[in-house]
Amino acid sequence: MTDNSAPESESSSSQMSPNRRSKLRLFLTLIPFSILSFLIFQELQSKDNLTPKTLSLDGIYVPEPGLEGDLLVSLGFIAEPRLYPQSYHMNTELPVFVIALGPEDINSFHRFLGSFRIYYREKRLVVYNLGITGDERNMIKQTCQCIVREVHWERYPSHVRDLGIKAFRPFLIQETLHEFGVVFWTHAAMRFNSSNLDALRHTAETHGISTWPMRNLPTSSLTHYQTLRYLHEKPSNLRFQRMAEPNMALYYNTYRLHYKLMMPWVKCALEKECVAPRAARSKGCQLQKPRYLYTGCHSYDTSVFNVLLGKTFLYETPYMSEKPVFQLEYVKGNA
């Protein structure tokens, strides 16, 4: 008996209508996209089901044994921290001014120093070296009699060395707060125009911090969703909270500041996915309407700082000052 099944199959295939053939081709073309869509959906679902690490904002912190615990202890996160006010705080000329300098800040720093000498000649100035040369370091020590300090990068996770995300900042702020109790963190673009800090002191003593607004944008617009999840926050709570500058602020090491801002800020900075999620970027922002929608840009340590301020002060801004004691001047070629 002759098997005619193959010819019949070929005949039926050749006789398939053009319409059916086009539908079949379309179906075969869509299969890879369907598989890809399914995989993407599964990945998103797995991210949604992730349980981020808890960063406690309340209670007494008990460091765990290990390198991270040792670091936190050295920064003053202990059972009985050195909180403001203490008797020895009355014996020093506070606040202590602090600045972190990279090579791109040197030219601007000279103008900063000129105004600092005029209005705060008797104050101490601590300069952290973020990569300036030996000659620049010696020149600074000779011209301003500053306390120049190296950053001990080996103490921190590798991502802290990425100066672009500024994860180093909460560590250095906390280091100086633990040592001095009251710190005015500054920026090379600042040009002081007043020595009257009374209003700032009153605000900072009351709330633990006094700072100034940055861009006229709410925190929700410049904070990546993964950071919000680490901090157990909803973007809707931050839609009308104006962002503040952590690098131009007066800090008092009060109970509230220590436990509700500095501790979780430092702990977040230890986790790269908290302070700098993989998909985060700081350029190419696309302003949305309404303005509180996420722009696609993340402000790294500044975003974390503002989320924590929102949680601490119930999304109000009593710590914000509208009367700066300085002006900003960005020297060409310098940040």
Sequence and secondary structure as in RCSB ss.txt:
>XXXX:A:sequence
MTDNSAPESESSSSQMSPNRRSKLRLFLTLIPFSILSFLIFQELQSKDNLTPKTLSLDGIYVPEPGLEGDLLVSL
GFIAEPRLYPQSYHMNTELPVFVIALGPEDINSFHRFLGSFRIYYREKRLVVYNLGITGDERNMIKQTCQCIVRE
VHWERYPSHVRDLGIKAFRPFLIQETLHEFGVVFWTHAAMRFNSSNLDALRHTAETHGISTWPMRNLPTSSLTHY
QTLRYLHEKPSNLRFQRMAEPNMALYYNTYRLHYKLMMPWVKCALEKECVAPRAARSKGCQLQKPRYLYTGCHSY
DTSVFNVLLGKTFLYETPYMSEKPVFQLEYVKGNA
>XXXX:A:secstr
    HHHHHHHHHHT  HHHHHHHHHHHHHHHHHHHHHHHHHHHHHHHT        SS     SSHHHHHHHHT
T SSS   S  GGGGGS S EEEEEE GGGHHHHHHHHHHHHHH TTS EEEEESS  HHHHHHHHHHH  EEEE
  GGGS GGGG TTTTTHHHHHHHHHHHHHSEEEE  TTEEE     HHHHHHHHHHSEEEEEEEEEEGGGG  H
HHHHHTT  GGGGTT EEEEEEEEEEE  HHIIIIIIHHHHHHHHSHHHHS TT  SSS    SSTTS  S   T
HHHHHHHHHHHHTTT  TTB SS SEEE   TT  
